[in-house]
Amino acid sequence: MGKISMAASILWLALVALAVVGEAAIVEHTFVVHEMNMTHLCNSTKVYVVNGQLPGPQLDVVDGDTVVVHLVNELPHGVTIHWHGVRQLRSCWADGAGYVTECPVAPGGNRTYRFDVSGQVGTLWWHAHVTCLRASVHGAIVVRPKDGRYPFPTPARDVPIVIGEWWTLDLVELDRRNLDGNFEDDPLSATLNGKLGDLSNCSGVPEESFVLDVEPGKTYLLRFINTALFSEYFFKVAGHTFTVVGADANYLTPFRTDMVTISPGETMDVLMVADAPPGLYHMTAVANQPPPPDLQIRALTSRGLVRYAGVRADNGGAPVPAPLMPGQHDTMPSYYFRGNFTGLAFPSRHRVPAHVDERLFVTLGLGSICRGGKKDCKLRRSNETITVATMNNVSFHHQTAASLLERHYDGTGEGLYTEDFPDRPPRPYNYTNMDLIPVGPLEEVLEPTTKAIRVRRFKYNSSVEIVFQSTALLQSDPNPMHLHGHDFFVLAQGLGNFDPKKDVKKFNYHNPQIRNTVHVPRVGWTAIRFIADNPGMWYLHCHFEFHIVMGMATAFIVEDGPTPETSLPPPPADFKRCGTNGFSKP
């Protein structure tokens, strides 16, 4: 063997060895955010996209890899990108939450995000985190195991199923209306991987459908992501069942089901075996919502196809089966579906902390503030008030003057925020009394709200327990709650008002699911627990966009630990501080 051939062989063997031991890699991308026109439903609509794609580019990484994304902003306003569900251990500066961890990248500006993806396997996602741009500026993050092995049968292929919505209203204008307490605007359709499906049509011509091509007998890993602004979705495929195996990049104890239910912000990993007679089968996604007297949005449905190899486009003349879906107002299937979730054999470092240092009881609902800064005004959704969303009767003020993380790091937060987010609501009441939904004397007493930036500080490595309580105050929506920078244990869920004497007995300390986004059921509660072990400023918010814009949010400060390795590092050398990059309001 010649010297060159021998050298090539040695190099090849070295590369194989690196692959076998799972050597970490650097995954690098450039994201150009820009406007373009797309035509759906006979109309050309301006949309905001990354690299001309909807959904945007998929990030494929292996557990332990480093991600480097160069963001180029060609929009006429500021933008950030949040890496939803990535732990961001000691990399809070890269979290991408607008005005929380950074000021938006200005028009014509750029920035580079660098972070590690470690200790997570499954599906995450990225999205814009200013205004309502995440409706179209989003994409999947697929994290594969180092050794290539899953705790379930290896699939023939994995397929992202991105559930979204098609908006014709400009997303920046939608944000402005939500800030003014107007949440009566609707998308025109649900979408599957950016396609509206054949139930929508333009002058009688059906819209294009997403098609999943399968081969008989093979197993497919469906990676669900709900990017929608407003709705939880039911998803089914006619003639097929699923095995749910993961959520939010954490493994679950597998369970069988014929339907997946997924809220905005959540991801879910699901196996589907192509074991039906070869043919065409409809897949359907349907948005659910509470019944009246809650404010109603249009019924949102999208439909795609599962197509077996070799089957004719007309299905051999046979009708294409469609799944039987729950009613639009039937939210109970969601509750029962989520009752199946338990965690799968997580490492000892993920054991539920036995002690609790900080306990919070957080009510989630609506309220009102007086227009123009007045102290007194006519309530009951009058023209003198702005409807806001609240946590413990505090509506988060989304300021556009500074980054909370920068002020925290510099020790200059005084005057911008206060560290007094309350442990519980200011007054107890029957949180799930349905008579609170219509305007009237019952809700009028409870709706006056504080608008402020009130955050909460936790000592490093403290154990925090939160019970989220959905309420019926002016509406009875569920609430998908997302915590940046941390995973948490979901201990239990329930309907009605949380009873600390009885419901604590339901807590699962043995094998709870580990999540970053949890669906708090309609007029029900969910209990979580986590370790505050990631120093920085971390956003907590509902992932319904109108709720977050209207103030259902806060931020958690996690203090530094005792060593440099347990402390928030300085901002990266190329990090552009607020005011240094000409940042602008979105």
PABALO-346121 format. One record per residue (C-alpha): residue in three letters; x, y, z. Coordinates in Angstrom, 2 decimals, decimal comma, always signed. Layout:
! residues N
- Ala; X; Y; Z
...
//
This chain:
! residues 586
- Met; +0,00; +0,00; +0,00
- Gly; +1,42; +3,44; -0,94
- Lys; +2,06; +6,25; +1,53
- Ile; -0,90; +8,33; +0,30
- Ser; -3,24; +5,35; +0,39
- Met; -2,00; +4,38; +3,88
- Ala; -2,50; +7,96; +5,14
- Ala; -5,99; +8,05; +3,69
- Ser; -6,84; +4,77; +5,41
- Ile; -5,54; +6,04; +8,74
- Leu; -7,56; +9,25; +8,36
- Trp; -10,67; +7,26; +7,48
- Leu; -10,22; +5,02; +10,53
- Ala; -9,73; +8,06; +12,74
- Leu; -12,95; +9,61; +11,44
- Val; -14,81; +6,36; +12,08
- Ala; -13,41; +6,23; +15,61
- Leu; -14,58; +9,79; +16,27
- Ala; -18,02; +8,93; +14,99
- Val; -18,19; +5,84; +17,20
- Val; -17,36; +7,70; +20,41
- Gly; -19,74; +10,48; +19,46
- Glu; -17,20; +13,29; +19,16
- Ala; -18,99; +16,63; +19,42
- Ala; -19,27; +18,67; +16,25
- Ile; -19,95; +22,30; +15,39
- Val; -23,19; +22,73; +13,45
- Glu; -23,14; +26,07; +11,63
- His; -25,90; +27,86; +9,73
- Thr; -26,71; +31,30; +8,38
- Phe; -30,29; +32,52; +8,89
- Val; -31,37; +35,42; +6,69
- Val; -34,69; +36,79; +7,94
- His; -36,60; +38,61; +5,23
- Glu; -40,00; +39,36; +3,73
- Met; -41,50; +37,58; +0,74
- Asn; -44,91; +37,10; -0,81
- Met; -46,81; +33,80; -0,79
- Thr; -50,11; +33,12; -2,49
- His; -52,82; +31,18; -0,69
- Leu; -56,61; +31,35; -0,89
- Cys; -56,41; +33,55; -4,03
- Asn; -54,42; +36,25; -2,22
- Ser; -50,78; +37,25; -2,25
- Thr; -49,67; +37,81; +1,35
- Lys; -46,48; +39,30; +2,79
- Val; -44,83; +36,81; +5,14
- Tyr; -41,67; +36,84; +7,24
- Val; -39,39; +33,86; +6,66
- Val; -35,84; +32,54; +7,09
- Asn; -33,89; +31,69; +3,93
- Gly; -37,10; +31,74; +1,88
- Gln; -38,53; +28,73; +3,71
- Leu; -41,75; +28,07; +5,62
- Pro; -41,15; +26,27; +7,94
- Gly; -37,57; +27,50; +8,18
- Pro; -34,34; +25,45; +8,04
- Gln; -34,09; +22,39; +10,26
- Leu; -31,12; +22,15; +12,63
- Asp; -29,82; +18,57; +12,84
- Val; -27,52; +18,01; +15,80
- Val; -26,20; +15,23; +18,00
- Asp; -26,34; +15,40; +21,79
- Gly; -23,20; +17,31; +22,80
- Asp; -22,83; +19,37; +19,61
- Thr; -22,24; +23,11; +19,49
- Val; -24,60; +25,21; +17,36
- Val; -23,47; +28,41; +15,64
- Val; -26,13; +30,42; +13,82
- His; -25,32; +33,68; +12,04
- Leu; -28,49; +35,79; +11,99
- Val; -28,85; +38,43; +9,27
- Asn; -31,84; +40,73; +9,67
- Glu; -33,29; +42,04; +6,40
- Leu; -36,62; +43,02; +7,99
- Pro; -37,65; +46,67; +8,49
- His; -37,76; +46,11; +12,28
- Gly; -35,88; +44,26; +15,01
- Val; -35,83; +40,49; +15,49
- Thr; -34,36; +37,84; +17,80
- Ile; -34,33; +34,04; +17,59
- His; -35,13; +31,88; +20,62
- Trp; -33,91; +28,27; +20,73
- His; -37,00; +26,84; +22,37
- Gly; -36,23; +24,14; +24,93
- Val; -32,44; +24,28; +24,64
- Arg; -31,16; +24,33; +28,23
- Gln; -28,61; +27,09; +27,47
- Leu; -26,46; +26,05; +30,44
- Arg; -24,34; +29,12; +31,24
- Ser; -25,24; +30,61; +27,85
- Cys; -28,19; +32,81; +28,82
- Trp; -26,83; +35,49; +26,46
- Ala; -27,83; +33,24; +23,53
- Asp; -31,41; +32,54; +24,67
- Gly; -32,87; +35,05; +22,23
- Ala; -35,82; +36,38; +24,25
- Gly; -36,42; +39,91; +23,01
- Tyr; -35,81; +42,59; +25,69
- Val; -35,32; +39,85; +28,29
- Thr; -31,90; +38,48; +27,31
- Glu; -31,05; +40,84; +24,45
- Cys; -32,33; +43,79; +22,48
- Pro; -33,51; +42,90; +18,98
- Val; -31,08; +42,83; +16,08
- Ala; -31,75; +46,04; +14,15
- Pro; -32,74; +46,21; +10,46
- Gly; -29,65; +45,49; +8,39
- Gly; -27,89; +44,15; +11,49
- Asn; -26,57; +40,74; +12,42
- Arg; -25,51; +38,67; +15,38
- Thr; -24,09; +35,19; +16,01
- Tyr; -25,71; +32,76; +18,43
- Arg; -23,44; +30,10; +19,96
- Phe; -24,63; +27,44; +22,37
- Asp; -24,24; +23,76; +23,23
- Val; -27,01; +21,18; +23,02
- Ser; -26,18; +18,69; +25,74
- Gly; -28,09; +16,15; +27,80
- Gln; -31,14; +16,33; +25,55
- Val; -32,39; +13,97; +22,82
- Gly; -35,50; +14,44; +20,71
- Thr; -37,29; +17,37; +19,13
- Leu; -36,95; +21,05; +19,99
- Trp; -37,52; +24,10; +17,81
- Trp; -36,48; +27,68; +17,16
- His; -38,61; +30,74; +16,55
- Ala; -38,63; +34,53; +16,49
- His; -39,21; +36,03; +19,92
- Val; -40,42; +39,55; +19,20
- Thr; -43,99; +40,49; +18,25
- Cys; -45,99; +37,69; +16,60
- Leu; -43,31; +36,79; +14,05
- Arg; -42,97; +33,22; +15,29
- Ala; -46,12; +32,43; +13,26
- Ser; -43,82; +32,14; +10,23
- Val; -40,25; +32,52; +11,53
- His; -39,72; +29,05; +12,99
- Gly; -38,18; +25,65; +12,35
- Ala; -37,29; +22,30; +13,90
- Ile; -34,27; +21,33; +15,98
- Val; -33,65; +17,57; +15,84
- Val; -31,27; +16,24; +18,53
- Arg; -30,07; +12,68; +17,96
- Pro; -28,42; +10,39; +20,53
- Lys; -24,62; +10,15; +20,58
- Asp; -24,56; +6,41; +19,93
- Gly; -27,46; +6,50; +17,46
- Arg; -29,57; +4,27; +19,70
- Tyr; -33,09; +4,99; +20,90
- Pro; -34,95; +3,19; +23,71
- Phe; -37,50; +2,12; +21,09
- Pro; -37,34; +0,46; +17,65
- Thr; -35,13; +2,43; +15,29
- Pro; -37,39; +4,16; +12,75
- Ala; -36,89; +3,90; +9,01
- Arg; -37,12; +7,67; +8,80
- Asp; -38,09; +10,62; +10,93
- Val; -40,45; +13,30; +9,70
- Pro; -41,19; +16,73; +11,20
- Ile; -44,90; +17,54; +11,46
- Val; -45,03; +21,30; +12,05
- Ile; -48,54; +22,46; +12,92
- Gly; -49,06; +26,14; +12,27
- Glu; -51,51; +28,76; +11,08
- Trp; -51,92; +30,87; +7,96
- Trp; -52,36; +34,58; +8,64
- Thr; -53,18; +37,29; +6,12
- Leu; -53,15; +40,05; +8,73
- Asp; -49,64; +41,50; +9,05
- Leu; -48,04; +39,91; +12,11
- Val; -46,65; +43,20; +13,42
- Glu; -50,13; +44,74; +13,23
- Leu; -51,52; +41,66; +15,00
- Asp; -49,07; +42,32; +17,83
- Arg; -50,14; +45,97; +18,06
- Arg; -53,82; +44,97; +18,28
- Asn; -53,11; +42,39; +20,98
- Leu; -51,24; +45,02; +23,01
- Asp; -54,37; +47,14; +22,83
- Gly; -56,41; +44,29; +24,30
- Asn; -57,95; +43,26; +20,98
- Phe; -57,68; +39,51; +20,46
- Glu; -60,52; +39,06; +17,99
- Asp; -58,33; +38,50; +14,91
- Asp; -58,16; +34,97; +13,52
- Pro; -55,90; +33,03; +11,16
- Leu; -57,62; +31,77; +8,02
- Ser; -56,46; +28,16; +8,25
- Ala; -54,36; +25,66; +10,10
- Thr; -51,27; +24,36; +8,27
- Leu; -49,21; +21,17; +8,20
- Asn; -45,57; +21,82; +7,30
- Gly; -46,63; +25,14; +5,81
- Lys; -49,40; +23,68; +3,60
- Leu; -53,07; +24,50; +4,10
- Gly; -54,45; +21,21; +2,74
- Asp; -57,33; +20,34; +0,45
- Leu; -60,09; +21,46; +2,83
- Ser; -59,10; +25,02; +1,91
- Asn; -59,58; +26,11; -1,66
- Cys; -59,24; +29,05; -3,99
- Ser; -62,11; +29,41; -6,48
- Gly; -62,79; +25,70; -6,14
- Val; -59,17; +24,61; -6,56
- Pro; -57,93; +22,82; -3,41
- Glu; -54,80; +24,05; -1,67
- Glu; -51,76; +21,79; -1,69
- Ser; -51,58; +19,11; +1,01
- Phe; -48,59; +17,80; +2,92
- Val; -47,93; +14,21; +1,82
- Leu; -46,10; +11,60; +3,91
- Asp; -44,82; +8,76; +1,70
- Val; -44,48; +5,43; +3,51
- Glu; -43,58; +1,82; +2,76
- Pro; -45,64; -1,06; +4,17
- Gly; -44,38; -2,44; +7,48
- Lys; -41,88; +0,33; +8,20
- Thr; -41,87; +2,54; +11,30
- Tyr; -41,75; +6,33; +11,10
- Leu; -40,80; +8,78; +13,85
- Leu; -43,14; +11,76; +13,59
- Arg; -41,67; +14,85; +15,26
- Phe; -44,61; +17,10; +16,14
- Ile; -44,15; +20,81; +16,80
- Asn; -47,03; +23,19; +17,48
- Thr; -45,97; +26,66; +16,29
- Ala; -49,51; +28,06; +16,26
- Leu; -50,18; +31,39; +17,95
- Phe; -53,58; +30,57; +19,37
- Ser; -54,63; +26,93; +19,54
- Glu; -54,04; +23,46; +20,88
- Tyr; -54,53; +20,82; +18,16
- Phe; -55,85; +17,29; +17,86
- Phe; -54,06; +15,15; +15,23
- Lys; -55,06; +11,78; +13,77
- Val; -54,26; +9,59; +10,76
- Ala; -57,12; +7,42; +9,49
- Gly; -56,48; +3,71; +9,94
- His; -53,32; +4,16; +12,02
- Thr; -52,30; +4,34; +15,67
- Phe; -49,34; +5,98; +17,39
- Thr; -46,88; +5,22; +20,15
- Val; -45,84; +8,36; +22,01
- Val; -42,16; +8,05; +23,05
- Gly; -40,94; +11,56; +23,86
- Ala; -41,77; +15,21; +24,43
- Asp; -39,65; +18,36; +24,68
- Ala; -36,43; +16,37; +24,00
- Asn; -37,01; +13,98; +26,92
- Tyr; -38,07; +10,34; +26,67
- Leu; -41,48; +9,22; +27,88
- Thr; -42,68; +5,79; +28,92
- Pro; -44,20; +4,66; +25,58
- Phe; -47,99; +4,52; +25,35
- Arg; -50,40; +3,74; +22,51
- Thr; -53,03; +6,14; +21,27
- Asp; -54,99; +6,93; +18,13
- Met; -54,68; +10,71; +18,63
- Val; -51,99; +13,23; +19,52
- Thr; -52,90; +16,42; +21,36
- Ile; -50,34; +19,22; +21,30
- Ser; -50,31; +22,81; +22,56
- Pro; -48,35; +25,81; +21,23
- Gly; -44,71; +25,50; +22,25
- Glu; -44,82; +21,75; +22,84
- Thr; -42,96; +19,12; +20,83
- Met; -43,79; +15,42; +20,78
- Asp; -42,03; +12,35; +19,34
- Val; -44,42; +9,68; +18,08
- Leu; -43,89; +6,35; +16,29
- Met; -46,29; +5,33; +13,52
- Val; -46,10; +1,94; +11,83
- Ala; -47,30; +1,78; +8,23
- Asp; -49,38; -1,32; +8,92
- Ala; -52,65; -0,48; +7,16
- Pro; -53,66; -1,95; +3,78
- Pro; -51,72; +0,01; +1,11
- Gly; -53,62; +3,06; +0,00
- Leu; -54,14; +6,75; +0,71
- Tyr; -55,18; +7,94; +4,18
- His; -56,04; +11,42; +5,40
- Met; -54,21; +12,97; +8,32
- Thr; -56,15; +15,76; +10,05
- Ala; -55,25; +18,50; +12,52
- Val; -58,15; +20,29; +14,26
- Ala; -57,86; +23,21; +16,69
- Asn; -59,88; +22,96; +19,89
- Gln; -61,22; +25,81; +21,98
- Pro; -63,50; +26,33; +24,98
- Pro; -67,21; +26,64; +24,20
- Pro; -69,18; +29,89; +24,54
- Pro; -69,41; +32,15; +26,48
- Asp; -65,65; +32,21; +25,74
- Leu; -64,83; +34,38; +22,75
- Gln; -64,87; +32,15; +19,65
- Ile; -62,39; +31,99; +16,77
- Arg; -63,08; +30,36; +13,42
- Ala; -62,84; +26,57; +13,21
- Leu; -59,29; +25,73; +12,09
- Thr; -58,52; +22,47; +10,28
- Ser; -55,78; +21,26; +7,97
- Arg; -55,55; +17,95; +6,19
- Gly; -52,72; +15,99; +4,59
- Leu; -52,13; +12,51; +3,19
- Val; -50,29; +9,35; +4,10
- Arg; -49,44; +7,71; +0,76
- Tyr; -48,24; +4,11; +0,55
- Ala; -45,61; +3,30; -2,08
- Gly; -47,05; +2,27; -5,44
- Val; -50,58; +3,53; -4,76
- Arg; -52,23; +5,51; -7,55
- Ala; -53,08; +9,17; -7,05
- Asp; -56,82; +8,34; -7,28
- Asn; -56,46; +5,62; -4,62
- Gly; -57,60; +3,05; -7,15
- Gly; -61,00; +4,67; -7,30
- Ala; -61,69; +4,06; -3,61
- Pro; -62,58; +6,94; -1,27
- Val; -59,77; +8,22; +0,93
- Pro; -60,56; +7,47; +4,58
- Ala; -60,61; +10,42; +6,98
- Pro; -60,27; +10,12; +10,77
- Leu; -63,16; +10,84; +13,11
- Met; -62,09; +13,88; +15,13
- Pro; -63,30; +15,12; +18,54
- Gly; -65,64; +18,07; +18,58
- Gln; -64,04; +21,52; +18,40
- His; -65,27; +22,35; +21,91
- Asp; -64,46; +19,01; +23,50
- Thr; -61,32; +19,74; +25,53
- Met; -61,49; +16,62; +27,71
- Pro; -59,59; +14,36; +25,24
- Ser; -56,60; +16,64; +25,83
- Tyr; -56,80; +16,13; +29,59
- Tyr; -57,03; +12,34; +29,32
- Phe; -54,26; +12,17; +26,71
- Arg; -51,86; +14,05; +28,99
- Gly; -52,77; +11,83; +31,90
- Asn; -50,74; +9,06; +30,19
- Phe; -47,39; +10,89; +30,42
- Thr; -44,64; +9,51; +32,63
- Gly; -40,87; +9,82; +32,28
- Leu; -38,65; +7,00; +31,04
- Ala; -35,72; +5,92; +33,24
- Phe; -34,03; +9,28; +33,53
- Pro; -30,53; +9,57; +35,07
- Ser; -30,06; +9,97; +38,81
- Arg; -29,25; +13,65; +38,36
- His; -32,82; +14,11; +37,20
- Arg; -34,40; +12,78; +40,37
- Val; -37,20; +14,91; +41,77
- Pro; -35,82; +17,03; +44,64
- Ala; -37,32; +15,82; +47,89
- His; -37,21; +19,24; +49,54
- Val; -38,78; +22,50; +48,34
- Asp; -37,13; +25,87; +49,00
- Glu; -39,64; +28,08; +47,23
- Arg; -43,36; +27,47; +46,66
- Leu; -45,49; +29,55; +44,28
- Phe; -49,21; +29,31; +43,54
- Val; -49,78; +31,16; +40,24
- Thr; -53,22; +32,00; +38,86
- Leu; -53,55; +32,48; +35,10
- Gly; -56,33; +34,66; +33,73
- Leu; -57,39; +37,99; +32,29
- Gly; -57,90; +41,40; +33,85
- Ser; -57,96; +45,05; +32,88
- Ile; -56,06; +48,30; +33,25
- Cys; -57,34; +51,82; +32,70
- Arg; -56,39; +53,52; +29,46
- Gly; -54,06; +56,49; +29,56
- Gly; -52,64; +55,62; +32,95
- Lys; -55,82; +56,63; +34,75
- Lys; -56,47; +55,22; +38,22
- Asp; -60,24; +54,99; +37,88
- Cys; -62,24; +53,86; +34,87
- Lys; -65,40; +52,02; +33,87
- Leu; -64,78; +48,25; +33,99
- Arg; -66,53; +45,26; +32,34
- Arg; -64,52; +45,50; +29,07
- Ser; -65,55; +49,10; +28,47
- Asn; -63,81; +51,47; +26,06
- Glu; -62,03; +52,97; +29,09
- Thr; -60,05; +49,79; +29,78
- Ile; -57,50; +47,56; +28,06
- Thr; -57,90; +43,82; +28,56
- Val; -54,64; +42,25; +29,74
- Ala; -53,44; +38,77; +30,67
- Thr; -52,13; +38,15; +34,17
- Met; -50,20; +35,90; +36,54
- Asn; -51,25; +36,42; +40,16
- Asn; -53,06; +39,57; +39,03
- Val; -49,85; +41,09; +37,62
- Ser; -49,64; +41,81; +33,91
- Phe; -46,04; +41,84; +32,68
- His; -45,01; +45,14; +31,10
- His; -43,05; +44,38; +27,93
- Gln; -40,73; +47,37; +27,85
- Thr; -38,62; +48,17; +24,79
- Ala; -35,83; +50,20; +26,33
- Ala; -33,34; +47,67; +27,66
- Ser; -32,44; +44,02; +28,17
- Leu; -33,34; +42,68; +31,61
- Leu; -30,35; +40,33; +31,52
- Glu; -27,90; +43,16; +30,83
- Arg; -29,33; +45,23; +33,68
- His; -29,16; +42,24; +36,01
- Tyr; -25,57; +41,46; +35,02
- Asp; -24,53; +45,12; +35,42
- Gly; -26,41; +45,50; +38,71
- Thr; -28,50; +48,35; +37,28
- Gly; -31,97; +46,82; +37,37
- Glu; -33,34; +49,29; +39,91
- Gly; -35,97; +51,48; +38,29
- Leu; -36,55; +49,01; +35,44
- Tyr; -37,89; +46,02; +37,34
- Thr; -38,69; +44,95; +40,88
- Glu; -37,96; +41,55; +42,42
- Asp; -41,33; +41,06; +44,08
- Phe; -43,37; +38,76; +41,84
- Pro; -45,97; +37,46; +44,32
- Asp; -46,09; +33,95; +45,76
- Arg; -49,85; +33,82; +45,28
- Pro; -52,75; +35,95; +44,04
- Pro; -53,68; +39,00; +46,15
- Arg; -57,03; +37,51; +47,12
- Pro; -58,40; +33,94; +46,99
- Tyr; -61,64; +33,26; +45,12
- Asn; -63,35; +30,41; +43,32
- Tyr; -60,90; +30,42; +40,40
- Thr; -62,93; +28,06; +38,19
- Asn; -66,38; +29,58; +38,67
- Met; -67,78; +29,71; +35,13
- Asp; -69,94; +32,71; +36,07
- Leu; -66,72; +34,77; +35,96
- Ile; -66,48; +34,45; +32,15
- Pro; -69,27; +36,88; +31,14
- Val; -68,74; +40,48; +32,20
- Gly; -70,70; +41,31; +35,30
- Pro; -70,48; +42,11; +38,99
- Leu; -68,57; +38,92; +39,90
- Glu; -65,64; +39,52; +37,58
- Glu; -65,69; +43,30; +37,99
- Val; -64,36; +43,00; +41,54
- Leu; -61,43; +40,84; +40,38
- Glu; -60,41; +42,35; +37,04
- Pro; -58,41; +45,48; +38,10
- Thr; -54,79; +44,56; +37,46
- Thr; -51,25; +45,83; +38,07
- Lys; -49,10; +46,43; +34,97
- Ala; -45,41; +46,15; +35,88
- Ile; -42,14; +44,26; +35,48
- Arg; -42,16; +42,18; +38,64
- Val; -39,64; +39,33; +38,56
- Arg; -38,57; +36,69; +41,08
- Arg; -35,07; +35,90; +42,39
- Phe; -33,92; +32,39; +43,34
- Lys; -30,71; +31,29; +44,99
- Tyr; -28,51; +29,00; +42,93
- Asn; -29,50; +25,33; +43,19
- Ser; -32,71; +26,07; +45,08
- Ser; -35,69; +23,79; +44,55
- Val; -38,79; +25,56; +43,24
- Glu; -42,35; +24,23; +43,11
- Ile; -45,06; +26,02; +41,15
- Val; -48,75; +25,18; +40,98
- Phe; -50,27; +26,84; +37,91
- Gln; -54,01; +27,43; +38,27
- Ser; -56,01; +28,24; +35,13
- Thr; -58,99; +30,46; +35,92
- Ala; -62,33; +31,38; +34,40
- Leu; -61,78; +35,12; +34,84
- Leu; -63,12; +36,66; +31,59
- Gln; -62,21; +33,44; +29,69
- Ser; -61,52; +29,76; +30,39
- Asp; -58,60; +28,94; +28,09
- Pro; -55,97; +26,35; +28,98
- Asn; -52,45; +27,76; +29,26
- Pro; -49,26; +26,20; +27,81
- Met; -46,60; +27,53; +30,21
- His; -42,98; +27,65; +28,99
- Leu; -39,90; +28,22; +31,17
- His; -36,68; +29,25; +29,44
- Gly; -33,34; +27,78; +30,47
- His; -34,70; +24,90; +32,54
- Asp; -36,47; +21,58; +32,27
- Phe; -38,95; +20,77; +35,02
- Phe; -40,75; +17,77; +36,48
- Val; -44,50; +17,68; +35,92
- Leu; -45,80; +16,21; +39,17
- Ala; -49,55; +16,18; +38,53
- Gln; -52,51; +17,80; +36,82
- Gly; -56,14; +18,14; +37,83
- Leu; -59,46; +19,81; +37,08
- Gly; -61,07; +22,50; +39,21
- Asn; -59,32; +24,37; +42,00
- Phe; -56,08; +22,97; +43,39
- Asp; -56,54; +21,62; +46,91
- Pro; -53,19; +21,47; +48,72
- Lys; -54,55; +19,05; +51,32
- Lys; -55,81; +16,47; +48,81
- Asp; -54,03; +17,03; +45,52
- Val; -50,46; +16,77; +46,82
- Lys; -51,22; +13,07; +47,35
- Lys; -51,45; +12,74; +43,55
- Phe; -47,90; +13,98; +42,94
- Asn; -45,70; +11,58; +40,99
- Tyr; -42,22; +11,60; +42,51
- His; -41,17; +8,27; +40,95
- Asn; -41,20; +8,82; +37,19
- Pro; -42,73; +12,19; +36,27
- Gln; -42,36; +13,56; +32,77
- Ile; -39,63; +16,16; +32,21
- Arg; -40,70; +19,13; +30,11
- Asn; -39,98; +22,75; +29,23
- Thr; -43,58; +23,54; +28,25
- Val; -46,59; +22,23; +30,15
- His; -50,25; +22,40; +29,22
- Val; -52,28; +23,69; +32,17
- Pro; -55,79; +22,34; +31,52
- Arg; -58,84; +24,48; +31,03
- Val; -60,15; +25,52; +34,48
- Gly; -57,67; +23,12; +36,03
- Trp; -54,14; +23,07; +37,48
- Thr; -50,69; +21,61; +36,94
- Ala; -47,88; +21,25; +39,49
- Ile; -44,20; +21,39; +38,50
- Arg; -40,87; +21,30; +40,35
- Phe; -37,38; +22,25; +39,14
- Ile; -33,88; +23,06; +40,33
- Ala; -32,78; +26,66; +39,67
- Asp; -29,29; +25,61; +38,54
- Asn; -28,76; +27,81; +35,48
- Pro; -27,60; +31,36; +36,38
- Gly; -29,19; +34,22; +34,46
- Met; -32,50; +35,91; +33,67
- Trp; -35,09; +33,45; +32,40
- Tyr; -38,48; +34,20; +30,84
- Leu; -41,60; +32,33; +32,01
- His; -44,71; +32,82; +29,91
- Cys; -47,82; +31,32; +28,35
- His; -47,21; +30,21; +24,76
- Phe; -50,55; +31,44; +23,44
- Glu; -49,27; +34,54; +21,67
- Phe; -52,16; +36,79; +22,62
- His; -51,62; +35,82; +26,27
- Ile; -47,90; +36,58; +26,20
- Val; -48,34; +39,91; +24,36
- Met; -51,05; +40,87; +26,83
- Gly; -48,81; +40,13; +29,81
- Met; -49,09; +36,51; +31,00
- Ala; -45,39; +36,39; +31,79
- Thr; -42,66; +37,08; +34,30
- Ala; -38,91; +36,42; +34,59
- Phe; -36,85; +34,43; +37,05
- Ile; -33,41; +35,56; +38,18
- Val; -31,19; +32,62; +39,11
- Glu; -28,25; +33,80; +41,20
- Asp; -24,65; +32,75; +40,63
- Gly; -23,32; +29,66; +42,35
- Pro; -20,15; +29,52; +44,46
- Thr; -17,69; +28,94; +41,58
- Pro; -16,99; +30,42; +38,14
- Glu; -18,36; +27,19; +36,63
- Thr; -21,69; +27,77; +38,37
- Ser; -21,94; +31,48; +37,54
- Leu; -23,26; +33,51; +34,62
- Pro; -20,26; +34,27; +32,39
- Pro; -19,72; +37,69; +30,83
- Pro; -21,42; +38,29; +27,48
- Pro; -19,51; +36,87; +24,51
- Ala; -16,95; +39,20; +22,96
- Asp; -19,13; +39,76; +19,88
- Phe; -22,38; +40,24; +21,84
- Lys; -23,97; +43,55; +20,87
- Arg; -25,28; +45,31; +23,91
- Cys; -28,43; +47,42; +23,80
- Gly; -27,74; +50,78; +22,20
- Thr; -24,55; +49,61; +20,46
- Asn; -26,17; +48,07; +17,40
- Gly; -28,84; +50,64; +16,68
- Phe; -31,53; +48,27; +17,93
- Ser; -35,05; +49,28; +17,10
- Lys; -38,52; +48,54; +18,32
- Pro; -40,29; +45,85; +16,28
//
